[in-house]
Amino acid sequence: MLMLMIYIVIKCQDPEMFAHFKLANMFATSSIKQSKLGYCAMNLCACIEQIIVLEKSDILEPGVAID
């Protein structure tokens, strides 16, 4: 599931996505954070943080040349 969400985040190409997410998270109530929506938001945050530390070699298949 995490890899699918990472793919979606990469494809949407929003350079400010992490900032948007953090801003929305700051204004979310504790009941929202503890709901199903909060669970999805935390998964999205994990995806964005994983993408930040990814390198090309982590995404490409072994044996594929990197330009």
C-alpha positions as protocol buffer text, in pm:
chain_id: "A"
residue {
  index: 1
  type: MET
  ca { x: 0 y: 0 z: 0 }
}
residue {
  index: 2
  type: LEU
  ca { x: 282 y: 239 z: 87 }
}
residue {
  index: 3
  type: MET
  ca { x: 448 y: 188 z: -252 }
}
residue {
  index: 4
  type: LEU
  ca { x: 119 y: 266 z: -429 }
}
residue {
  index: 5
  type: MET
  ca { x: 78 y: 587 z: -232 }
}
residue {
  index: 6
  type: ILE
  ca { x: 440 y: 685 z: -305 }
}
residue {
  index: 7
  type: TYR
  ca { x: 372 y: 634 z: -678 }
}
residue {
  index: 8
  type: ILE
  ca { x: 61 y: 854 z: -662 }
}
residue {
  index: 9
  type: VAL
  ca { x: 242 y: 1131 z: -474 }
}
residue {
  index: 10
  type: ILE
  ca { x: 527 y: 1128 z: -726 }
}
residue {
  index: 11
  type: LYS
  ca { x: 287 y: 1138 z: -1022 }
}
residue {
  index: 12
  type: CYS
  ca { x: 90 y: 1437 z: -889 }
}
residue {
  index: 13
  type: GLN
  ca { x: 410 y: 1648 z: -904 }
}
residue {
  index: 14
  type: ASP
  ca { x: 311 y: 1903 z: -639 }
}
residue {
  index: 15
  type: PRO
  ca { x: 638 y: 2052 z: -510 }
}
residue {
  index: 16
  type: GLU
  ca { x: 462 y: 2205 z: -209 }
}
residue {
  index: 17
  type: MET
  ca { x: 266 y: 1894 z: -107 }
}
residue {
  index: 18
  type: PHE
  ca { x: 455 y: 1841 z: 218 }
}
residue {
  index: 19
  type: ALA
  ca { x: 401 y: 2205 z: 320 }
}
residue {
  index: 20
  type: HIS
  ca { x: 29 y: 2180 z: 237 }
}
residue {
  index: 21
  type: PHE
  ca { x: -1 y: 1863 z: 439 }
}
residue {
  index: 22
  type: LYS
  ca { x: 179 y: 2009 z: 741 }
}
residue {
  index: 23
  type: LEU
  ca { x: -41 y: 2321 z: 732 }
}
residue {
  index: 24
  type: ALA
  ca { x: -359 y: 2114 z: 717 }
}
residue {
  index: 25
  type: ASN
  ca { x: -230 y: 1894 z: 999 }
}
residue {
  index: 26
  type: MET
  ca { x: -165 y: 2198 z: 1219 }
}
residue {
  index: 27
  type: PHE
  ca { x: -531 y: 2302 z: 1199 }
}
residue {
  index: 28
  type: ALA
  ca { x: -683 y: 1954 z: 1229 }
}
residue {
  index: 29
  type: THR
  ca { x: -867 y: 1877 z: 1550 }
}
residue {
  index: 30
  type: SER
  ca { x: -766 y: 1584 z: 1768 }
}
residue {
  index: 31
  type: SER
  ca { x: -1088 y: 1400 z: 1675 }
}
residue {
  index: 32
  type: ILE
  ca { x: -994 y: 1426 z: 1306 }
}
residue {
  index: 33
  type: LYS
  ca { x: -640 y: 1310 z: 1376 }
}
residue {
  index: 34
  type: GLN
  ca { x: -774 y: 1002 z: 1556 }
}
residue {
  index: 35
  type: SER
  ca { x: -1026 y: 911 z: 1286 }
}
residue {
  index: 36
  type: LYS
  ca { x: -992 y: 719 z: 960 }
}
residue {
  index: 37
  type: LEU
  ca { x: -904 y: 1048 z: 791 }
}
residue {
  index: 38
  type: GLY
  ca { x: -619 y: 1097 z: 1037 }
}
residue {
  index: 39
  type: TYR
  ca { x: -494 y: 746 z: 966 }
}
residue {
  index: 40
  type: CYS
  ca { x: -489 y: 821 z: 592 }
}
residue {
  index: 41
  type: ALA
  ca { x: -315 y: 1153 z: 655 }
}
residue {
  index: 42
  type: MET
  ca { x: -40 y: 983 z: 855 }
}
residue {
  index: 43
  type: ASN
  ca { x: 9 y: 730 z: 573 }
}
residue {
  index: 44
  type: LEU
  ca { x: 37 y: 1017 z: 326 }
}
residue {
  index: 45
  type: CYS
  ca { x: 292 y: 1186 z: 553 }
}
residue {
  index: 46
  type: ALA
  ca { x: 494 y: 863 z: 563 }
}
residue {
  index: 47
  type: CYS
  ca { x: 486 y: 848 z: 182 }
}
residue {
  index: 48
  type: ILE
  ca { x: 607 y: 1205 z: 144 }
}
residue {
  index: 49
  type: GLU
  ca { x: 885 y: 1156 z: 398 }
}
residue {
  index: 50
  type: GLN
  ca { x: 994 y: 836 z: 220 }
}
residue {
  index: 51
  type: ILE
  ca { x: 1002 y: 1016 z: -116 }
}
residue {
  index: 52
  type: ILE
  ca { x: 1218 y: 1291 z: 30 }
}
residue {
  index: 53
  type: VAL
  ca { x: 1493 y: 1039 z: 115 }
}
residue {
  index: 54
  type: LEU
  ca { x: 1461 y: 827 z: -203 }
}
residue {
  index: 55
  type: GLU
  ca { x: 1740 y: 813 z: -456 }
}
residue {
  index: 56
  type: LYS
  ca { x: 1714 y: 718 z: -823 }
}
residue {
  index: 57
  type: SER
  ca { x: 1875 y: 383 z: -752 }
}
residue {
  index: 58
  type: ASP
  ca { x: 1596 y: 299 z: -505 }
}
residue {
  index: 59
  type: ILE
  ca { x: 1329 y: 346 z: -773 }
}
residue {
  index: 60
  type: LEU
  ca { x: 1491 y: 187 z: -1078 }
}
residue {
  index: 61
  type: GLU
  ca { x: 1515 y: -184 z: -1141 }
}
residue {
  index: 62
  type: PRO
  ca { x: 1859 y: -343 z: -1104 }
}
residue {
  index: 63
  type: GLY
  ca { x: 2063 y: -322 z: -1422 }
}
residue {
  index: 64
  type: VAL
  ca { x: 1889 y: -10 z: -1556 }
}
residue {
  index: 65
  type: ALA
  ca { x: 2130 y: 272 z: -1647 }
}
residue {
  index: 66
  type: ILE
  ca { x: 2092 y: 604 z: -1467 }
}
residue {
  index: 67
  type: ASP
  ca { x: 2136 y: 911 z: -1686 }
}
